[in-house]
Amino acid sequence: MKKIISLSLILTLFALVFTGCLPASENTKPAEEKQEKNVVDEKENEKITLKVAAPSGPTTVSLIKMFKDKPSFGDNIEVIYESIKSPDLLAAKIISGEVDFAVVPTNLAAKLYNKGVPYKLAAPTIWGVLYVAGTENVEKWNDLKNKEVVTIGRGLTPDILFRYLLSKNGLNPDEDLKLNYLSSPQELAQTMIAGKNTIGIIPEPMLTTVLMKNKDIKIYIDMQKEWKKLTGYESYPQSSLIIKNEVLEKYPKVVDKFLTEYENSIKWVNDNPDKAGTYVEDLNIGLNAKIVEKAIPRSNIKYVDASNAKSAIREYLKVLFDFSPESIGGKLPEDEFYFER
């Protein structure tokens, strides 16, 4: 379980309009059967409950309009939404098959797939939330030489990506600077706000909290832009939507409708950050409306179907694999990992 906990912490959530079935022949179907009331493919009266889960943070923010509006998927379909604070609890729910749709770290999705957990990756939706910020005079990578930088979790996603970017910019992570690992994101934020540490790798929305509470802190490096300079991809797919195989097979129209609603939710969040912030605060998951509003532009929330993001996902997973094969389950996933709409 500890291994699952650490993996699910690695940082560190839908694209065609739904259409009904083609009309049946006038000579073979009575008129009333032409009106499809539900999007489910099974018996019309079948009662179905589907569960959607995401970690607190940008992943929950990406789904917030669905959390709030609870769009209909048919009179016989109930969809339950849950924002989960505990990463280990979310991972356990996925492994047990309790969750049907989940937004998780992309490397965790690969890890679970490689361990035989029956889910597919449907769409990356969080394209990097990591920034290097602090109070010292830092303008370029070489200015970090001989500095101390705080982060969380040795071997977790922020650590791997930072080490990768350091090495690609001519710095040895183990010799040219000191990396200090703290126990939690909360501890990292508190030390930066209090001025106990002067340089840190900070994810959104924590970064916005730190910037609002310590006006001396500035953003030095946007790690997403640095990734683009090195790889040519717009950013890295940090978190992605996964869907249970059973749901993909039994309810393809529900899946398509869900993906459309998710894509619409993400567009709405980016267009209405103030309202999205209010909705998130109403969930009582510990996120302030104003902080969420200010964090959304730097949270890089964007829906891309897996089929269109496959090369970007593979590039990201390969970087993680090269640093720590176990972080993605020991191998790059096969094509079956990706859901094709």
VEXDREN-2710 file (C-alpha; in Angstrom, 1 decimal):
% VEXDREN-2710
k/r/px/py/pz
1/MET/0.0/0.0/0.0
2/LYS/2.9/2.4/0.8
3/LYS/4.1/1.9/-2.8
4/ILE/0.7/2.8/-4.2
5/ILE/0.5/5.8/-1.9
6/SER/3.9/7.1/-3.2
7/LEU/3.1/6.4/-6.8
8/SER/-0.3/8.1/-6.7
9/LEU/1.4/11.2/-5.2
10/ILE/3.7/11.6/-8.2
11/LEU/2.8/14.7/-9.6
12/THR/2.3/16.2/-8.3
13/LEU/-8.9/15.3/-14.4
14/PHE/-14.6/15.5/-22.8
15/ALA/-14.6/16.3/-27.8
16/LEU/-17.6/15.4/-30.1
17/VAL/-21.2/16.4/-29.6
18/PHE/-23.3/13.4/-28.6
19/THR/-25.5/12.0/-31.3
20/GLY/-28.1/9.2/-31.1
21/CYS/-28.3/6.0/-33.1
22/LEU/-29.1/6.0/-36.7
23/PRO/-32.8/5.8/-37.4
24/ALA/-34.2/2.3/-38.1
25/SER/-36.0/1.3/-41.2
26/GLU/-39.7/2.4/-41.3
27/ASN/-40.7/-1.1/-42.2
28/THR/-38.9/-2.9/-39.3
29/LYS/-39.3/-0.6/-36.3
30/PRO/-42.4/0.9/-34.7
31/ALA/-42.4/4.7/-34.5
32/GLU/-42.0/4.9/-30.7
33/GLU/-38.7/3.0/-30.9
34/LYS/-37.2/5.7/-33.0
35/GLN/-37.1/8.0/-30.0
36/GLU/-34.0/7.1/-28.0
37/LYS/-34.4/8.4/-24.5
38/ASN/-31.2/7.1/-22.9
39/VAL/-27.6/7.0/-24.1
40/VAL/-27.1/3.6/-22.5
41/ASP/-26.7/0.6/-24.9
42/GLU/-28.3/-2.0/-22.6
43/LYS/-31.9/-2.6/-21.6
44/GLU/-33.9/0.6/-21.4
45/ASN/-34.9/0.0/-17.8
46/GLU/-31.5/-1.1/-16.5
47/LYS/-30.5/1.0/-13.5
48/ILE/-26.8/2.0/-13.6
49/THR/-24.6/3.8/-11.1
50/LEU/-21.3/5.2/-12.4
51/LYS/-18.7/6.7/-10.1
52/VAL/-16.3/9.6/-11.1
53/ALA/-13.3/10.5/-8.9
54/ALA/-10.4/12.9/-8.9
55/PRO/-7.8/14.1/-6.4
56/SER/-8.4/17.5/-4.9
57/GLY/-6.6/20.3/-6.9
58/PRO/-6.6/21.0/-10.6
59/THR/-8.0/17.6/-11.5
60/THR/-11.2/18.3/-9.5
61/VAL/-11.2/21.9/-10.9
62/SER/-11.3/20.4/-14.4
63/LEU/-14.5/18.5/-13.6
64/ILE/-16.1/21.2/-11.5
65/LYS/-18.9/22.1/-13.9
66/MET/-20.0/18.4/-14.0
67/PHE/-19.7/18.2/-10.2
68/LYS/-22.0/21.2/-10.0
69/ASP/-24.5/20.7/-12.9
70/LYS/-24.6/16.9/-12.8
71/PRO/-25.5/16.5/-16.5
72/SER/-28.0/13.8/-17.4
73/PHE/-26.8/10.6/-19.0
74/GLY/-30.3/9.1/-19.1
75/ASP/-33.2/8.6/-16.7
76/ASN/-31.9/5.3/-15.6
77/ILE/-28.3/6.4/-15.0
78/GLU/-27.0/7.9/-11.8
79/VAL/-23.5/9.5/-11.8
80/ILE/-21.7/10.1/-8.5
81/TYR/-18.9/12.6/-8.3
82/GLU/-16.2/12.6/-5.6
83/SER/-13.2/14.7/-4.9
84/ILE/-10.7/12.6/-2.9
85/LYS/-8.1/14.2/-0.7
86/SER/-6.2/11.0/0.0
87/PRO/-4.2/9.7/-3.0
88/ASP/-3.9/6.2/-1.5
89/LEU/-7.7/6.0/-1.1
90/LEU/-8.2/7.0/-4.8
91/ALA/-5.7/4.4/-5.9
92/ALA/-7.3/1.7/-3.8
93/LYS/-10.8/2.6/-5.2
94/ILE/-9.4/2.2/-8.8
95/ILE/-7.7/-1.1/-8.1
96/SER/-10.8/-2.5/-6.5
97/GLY/-12.9/-1.4/-9.5
98/GLU/-15.0/0.9/-7.4
99/VAL/-14.4/3.9/-9.7
100/ASP/-15.6/4.0/-13.3
101/PHE/-14.0/7.3/-14.4
102/ALA/-10.9/8.8/-12.7
103/VAL/-8.4/11.6/-13.3
104/VAL/-5.0/10.5/-12.1
105/PRO/-1.3/11.2/-12.6
106/THR/-0.5/9.9/-16.0
107/ASN/2.4/7.8/-14.8
108/LEU/0.0/6.1/-12.2
109/ALA/-2.3/5.3/-15.1
110/ALA/0.6/3.6/-16.8
111/LYS/1.7/1.8/-13.6
112/LEU/-1.8/0.5/-13.0
113/TYR/-2.2/-0.7/-16.6
114/ASN/1.2/-2.5/-16.5
115/LYS/0.0/-4.2/-13.3
116/GLY/-3.1/-5.5/-15.1
117/VAL/-5.7/-3.1/-13.6
118/PRO/-8.4/-3.0/-16.3
119/TYR/-8.6/0.7/-17.3
120/LYS/-7.6/2.7/-20.4
121/LEU/-6.3/6.2/-20.8
122/ALA/-8.9/8.3/-22.5
123/ALA/-7.6/11.9/-22.4
124/PRO/-4.8/13.9/-20.8
125/THR/-6.4/16.9/-19.2
126/ILE/-3.8/18.5/-16.9
127/TRP/-0.7/19.6/-18.8
128/GLY/1.7/20.5/-16.1
129/VAL/1.4/22.7/-12.9
130/LEU/5.0/22.9/-11.7
131/TYR/7.0/26.1/-11.2
132/VAL/10.3/27.1/-9.6
133/ALA/9.8/30.2/-7.5
134/GLY/11.5/32.0/-4.6
135/THR/12.9/35.2/-3.3
136/GLU/16.5/35.0/-4.6
137/ASN/17.9/36.5/-7.8
138/VAL/17.4/33.7/-10.3
139/GLU/16.9/34.5/-14.0
140/LYS/18.3/31.4/-15.7
141/TRP/19.1/27.8/-14.9
142/ASN/22.8/28.4/-14.1
143/ASP/21.7/30.8/-11.4
144/LEU/20.6/27.8/-9.4
145/LYS/24.1/26.6/-9.0
146/ASN/25.2/26.2/-5.4
147/LYS/21.6/27.0/-4.2
148/GLU/19.3/25.0/-2.1
149/VAL/16.0/24.0/-3.6
150/VAL/13.1/22.5/-1.7
151/THR/10.6/20.1/-3.2
152/ILE/8.5/17.1/-2.1
153/GLY/9.2/13.4/-2.5
154/ARG/12.5/12.1/-3.8
155/GLY/11.7/10.2/-7.0
156/LEU/8.3/11.6/-7.4
157/THR/7.2/13.4/-10.6
158/PRO/8.3/17.0/-9.6
159/ASP/11.7/15.6/-8.6
160/ILE/12.2/13.6/-11.8
161/LEU/11.1/16.4/-14.1
162/PHE/13.3/18.9/-12.3
163/ARG/16.3/16.6/-12.4
164/TYR/15.6/16.1/-16.1
165/LEU/15.5/19.8/-16.9
166/LEU/18.5/20.5/-14.8
167/SER/20.6/17.9/-16.6
168/LYS/19.4/19.1/-20.0
169/ASN/20.5/22.6/-19.0
170/GLY/24.0/21.6/-18.0
171/LEU/23.6/21.1/-14.2
172/ASN/24.2/18.0/-12.2
173/PRO/21.3/17.6/-9.7
174/ASP/23.5/15.8/-7.2
175/GLU/26.6/18.0/-7.4
176/ASP/25.8/21.5/-8.6
177/LEU/23.0/22.3/-6.1
178/LYS/21.3/20.9/-3.0
179/LEU/17.9/19.4/-3.2
180/ASN/16.0/19.3/0.1
181/TYR/13.0/17.0/0.3
182/LEU/10.1/18.0/2.5
183/SER/7.4/15.6/3.7
184/SER/4.3/17.2/2.2
185/PRO/3.0/20.0/-0.1
186/GLN/1.6/21.8/3.0
187/GLU/5.0/21.8/4.7
188/LEU/6.6/23.2/1.5
189/ALA/4.0/26.0/1.2
190/GLN/4.4/26.9/4.9
191/THR/8.2/27.1/4.7
192/MET/8.1/29.2/1.6
193/ILE/5.5/31.6/3.0
194/ALA/7.5/32.0/6.2
195/GLY/10.7/32.6/4.3
196/LYS/12.5/29.6/5.8
197/ASN/13.3/28.4/2.3
198/THR/14.1/30.8/-0.5
199/ILE/13.7/28.5/-3.6
200/GLY/11.1/25.8/-4.2
201/ILE/9.4/23.7/-6.8
202/ILE/5.7/24.6/-6.2
203/PRO/2.6/23.2/-8.0
204/GLU/-0.6/25.0/-8.6
205/PRO/-2.9/25.9/-6.8
206/MET/-0.3/25.9/-3.9
207/LEU/1.8/28.4/-5.9
208/THR/-1.0/31.0/-6.0
209/THR/-1.4/30.6/-2.2
210/VAL/2.3/31.2/-1.6
211/LEU/2.4/34.2/-4.0
212/MET/-0.6/35.8/-2.3
213/LYS/0.8/35.3/1.2
214/ASN/4.4/36.2/0.6
215/LYS/4.7/39.1/-1.9
216/ASP/8.5/38.7/-2.1
217/ILE/8.2/35.4/-3.9
218/LYS/8.5/35.5/-7.7
219/ILE/8.2/32.8/-10.3
220/TYR/11.6/32.0/-11.8
221/ILE/11.0/29.0/-14.2
222/ASP/7.8/27.7/-15.8
223/MET/8.7/24.0/-16.1
224/GLN/6.1/23.5/-18.8
225/LYS/7.7/26.1/-21.1
226/GLU/11.1/24.5/-20.4
227/TRP/9.7/21.1/-21.4
228/LYS/8.5/22.6/-24.7
229/LYS/11.9/24.0/-25.4
230/LEU/13.5/20.5/-25.0
231/THR/10.8/18.3/-26.6
232/GLY/8.8/20.4/-28.9
233/TYR/5.6/19.3/-27.3
234/GLU/3.4/22.1/-25.8
235/SER/3.8/20.6/-22.3
236/TYR/3.8/17.2/-20.5
237/PRO/0.5/15.4/-19.8
238/GLN/0.8/15.3/-16.0
239/SER/-2.7/14.0/-15.3
240/SER/-5.2/12.0/-17.5
241/LEU/-8.7/10.6/-17.5
242/ILE/-8.9/6.8/-17.2
243/ILE/-12.0/4.7/-17.8
244/LYS/-12.8/1.2/-16.6
245/ASN/-12.7/-1.3/-19.5
246/GLU/-16.1/-2.8/-18.5
247/VAL/-17.7/0.7/-19.0
248/LEU/-16.0/1.2/-22.3
249/GLU/-17.3/-2.1/-23.6
250/LYS/-20.8/-2.0/-22.2
251/TYR/-21.7/1.7/-22.5
252/PRO/-19.9/3.3/-25.4
253/LYS/-22.5/6.0/-25.9
254/VAL/-22.4/6.9/-22.2
255/VAL/-18.6/7.2/-22.5
256/ASP/-18.9/9.4/-25.6
257/LYS/-21.4/11.6/-23.8
258/PHE/-19.1/11.8/-20.7
259/LEU/-16.1/12.8/-22.8
260/THR/-18.1/15.5/-24.5
261/GLU/-19.3/16.8/-21.1
262/TYR/-15.8/16.8/-19.7
263/GLU/-14.4/18.7/-22.6
264/ASN/-17.2/21.2/-22.2
265/SER/-16.5/21.5/-18.5
266/ILE/-12.8/22.2/-19.2
267/LYS/-13.7/24.9/-21.7
268/TRP/-16.1/26.5/-19.3
269/VAL/-13.5/26.5/-16.4
270/ASN/-11.0/28.3/-18.6
271/ASP/-13.6/30.8/-19.7
272/ASN/-15.1/31.3/-16.3
273/PRO/-12.3/31.1/-13.7
274/ASP/-14.3/33.2/-11.1
275/LYS/-17.4/31.0/-11.2
276/ALA/-15.2/27.9/-11.2
277/GLY/-13.5/29.1/-8.1
278/THR/-16.8/29.6/-6.4
279/TYR/-18.0/26.2/-7.4
280/VAL/-14.8/24.6/-6.0
281/GLU/-15.1/26.4/-2.7
282/ASP/-18.6/25.2/-2.4
283/LEU/-17.3/21.6/-2.4
284/ASN/-15.6/22.2/0.9
285/ILE/-12.4/20.5/-0.1
286/GLY/-10.1/23.2/1.4
287/LEU/-9.7/25.4/-1.7
288/ASN/-10.4/29.1/-1.6
289/ALA/-12.4/30.6/-4.5
290/LYS/-10.0/33.4/-5.2
291/ILE/-7.0/31.2/-5.1
292/VAL/-8.6/28.7/-7.6
293/GLU/-9.6/31.6/-9.9
294/LYS/-6.0/33.0/-10.0
295/ALA/-4.5/29.5/-10.3
296/ILE/-6.5/28.3/-13.3
297/PRO/-4.5/30.1/-16.0
298/ARG/-1.3/28.5/-14.7
299/SER/-2.9/25.0/-14.2
300/ASN/-2.8/24.3/-18.0
301/ILE/-6.2/22.5/-18.0
302/LYS/-6.8/21.2/-21.6
303/TYR/-8.7/18.3/-23.0
304/VAL/-7.0/16.2/-25.7
305/ASP/-8.2/12.8/-26.8
306/ALA/-5.6/10.1/-26.2
307/SER/-5.4/9.2/-29.9
308/ASN/-4.3/12.8/-30.6
309/ALA/-1.9/13.0/-27.6
310/LYS/-0.3/9.5/-27.9
311/SER/3.2/10.8/-28.9
312/ALA/3.2/13.5/-26.2
313/ILE/2.2/10.9/-23.6
314/ARG/4.9/8.5/-24.8
315/GLU/7.6/11.2/-24.6
316/TYR/6.6/12.0/-21.0
317/LEU/6.5/8.4/-19.9
318/LYS/9.8/7.7/-21.5
319/VAL/11.5/10.5/-19.6
320/LEU/10.0/9.1/-16.4
321/PHE/11.0/5.5/-17.4
322/ASP/14.6/6.6/-18.0
323/PHE/14.9/8.0/-14.5
324/SER/12.8/5.4/-12.7
325/PRO/11.3/2.5/-14.6
326/GLU/9.2/1.5/-11.7
327/SER/7.5/4.9/-11.7
328/ILE/5.5/3.7/-14.7
329/GLY/5.3/0.0/-13.9
330/GLY/8.6/-1.2/-15.5
331/LYS/7.8/-0.7/-19.2
332/LEU/6.2/1.7/-21.7
333/PRO/2.5/0.7/-22.1
334/GLU/1.4/-0.9/-25.4
335/ASP/-1.1/0.6/-27.8
336/GLU/-4.0/-1.1/-25.9
337/PHE/-3.3/1.4/-23.0
338/TYR/-4.9/4.2/-25.1
339/PHE/-8.6/4.4/-25.7
340/GLU/-9.5/5.2/-29.3
341/ARG/-12.8/7.1/-29.7
END
